[in-house]
Amino acid sequence: MNETAQQGHNSGNVAGERLRSVIERWERLEEEKKALAGDQKDIMAEAKSAGYDCKVIRQLIRIRAQDPGEFSDQEQLLHVYMSAIGM
């Protein structure tokens, strides 16, 4: 065990309080992630009820998150592969 880890184990209550703080912060973030996931689900339900294809919307979201050059390269490669299999 390294010295820093050993100090955390041996320093008693102070390390325990810090550990509790780390765990509680993590747990709060997990709760926030669940809430955000619920919000995203609601947005997709709204899009679906408006007649949009949620699978395509998710694909657009992934594309928008990519670097534009990366998307262009993937799109070109997709066309090459499609051509190679006769599509």
CORKAWO-V619526 format. One record per residue. RES is the residue in three letters. OMEGA is omega in whole degrees, -180 to 180 (* if undefined). D_CENTER is the distance of its C-alpha to the mean C-alpha in Angstrom with 1 decimal. Layout:
res->RES omega->OMEGA d_center->D_CENTER
res->RES omega->OMEGA d_center->D_CENTER
This chain:
res->MET omega->-179 d_center->32.5
res->ASN omega->-174 d_center->32.1
res->GLU omega->-180 d_center->34.0
res->THR omega->179 d_center->31.1
res->ALA omega->-180 d_center->29.8
res->GLN omega->179 d_center->33.4
res->GLN omega->179 d_center->34.0
res->GLY omega->180 d_center->31.0
res->HIS omega->-173 d_center->32.6
res->ASN omega->-174 d_center->36.1
res->SER omega->171 d_center->35.8
res->GLY omega->-171 d_center->35.8
res->ASN omega->-178 d_center->34.7
res->VAL omega->179 d_center->33.0
res->ALA omega->179 d_center->30.5
res->GLY omega->179 d_center->30.0
res->GLU omega->179 d_center->29.3
res->ARG omega->178 d_center->26.8
res->LEU omega->178 d_center->25.1
res->ARG omega->179 d_center->25.1
res->SER omega->179 d_center->23.5
res->VAL omega->-178 d_center->20.7
res->ILE omega->-179 d_center->20.1
res->GLU omega->177 d_center->20.5
res->ARG omega->178 d_center->18.1
res->TRP omega->-179 d_center->15.4
res->GLU omega->177 d_center->16.5
res->ARG omega->178 d_center->16.3
res->LEU omega->177 d_center->12.7
res->GLU omega->178 d_center->12.1
res->GLU omega->179 d_center->14.4
res->GLU omega->178 d_center->12.7
res->LYS omega->179 d_center->9.3
res->LYS omega->179 d_center->11.7
res->ALA omega->179 d_center->13.6
res->LEU omega->178 d_center->10.9
res->ALA omega->177 d_center->10.0
res->GLY omega->178 d_center->13.8
res->ASP omega->179 d_center->14.2
res->GLN omega->178 d_center->12.0
res->LYS omega->179 d_center->14.2
res->ASP omega->179 d_center->17.2
res->ILE omega->179 d_center->16.6
res->MET omega->177 d_center->16.4
res->ALA omega->178 d_center->19.5
res->GLU omega->180 d_center->21.2
res->ALA omega->180 d_center->20.5
res->LYS omega->-180 d_center->21.9
res->SER omega->177 d_center->24.9
res->ALA omega->176 d_center->25.6
res->GLY omega->179 d_center->25.9
res->TYR omega->177 d_center->22.8
res->ASP omega->-175 d_center->21.3
res->CYS omega->178 d_center->17.7
res->LYS omega->179 d_center->17.0
res->VAL omega->177 d_center->18.2
res->ILE omega->179 d_center->16.2
res->ARG omega->178 d_center->12.9
res->GLN omega->178 d_center->14.5
res->LEU omega->179 d_center->15.5
res->ILE omega->178 d_center->12.1
res->ARG omega->-179 d_center->10.9
res->ILE omega->-179 d_center->14.3
res->ARG omega->180 d_center->14.3
res->ALA omega->-179 d_center->11.2
res->GLN omega->170 d_center->13.4
res->ASP omega->-178 d_center->16.4
res->PRO omega->179 d_center->19.4
res->GLY omega->179 d_center->21.4
res->GLU omega->179 d_center->18.9
res->PHE omega->-180 d_center->18.7
res->SER omega->179 d_center->22.5
res->ASP omega->-180 d_center->23.0
res->GLN omega->-180 d_center->20.9
res->GLU omega->178 d_center->22.8
res->GLN omega->180 d_center->26.1
res->LEU omega->176 d_center->25.4
res->LEU omega->179 d_center->24.6
res->HIS omega->177 d_center->28.0
res->VAL omega->-179 d_center->29.7
res->TYR omega->180 d_center->28.5
res->MET omega->178 d_center->29.4
res->SER omega->-178 d_center->32.8
res->ALA omega->180 d_center->33.3
res->ILE omega->174 d_center->33.0
res->GLY omega->178 d_center->35.1
res->MET omega->* d_center->32.7
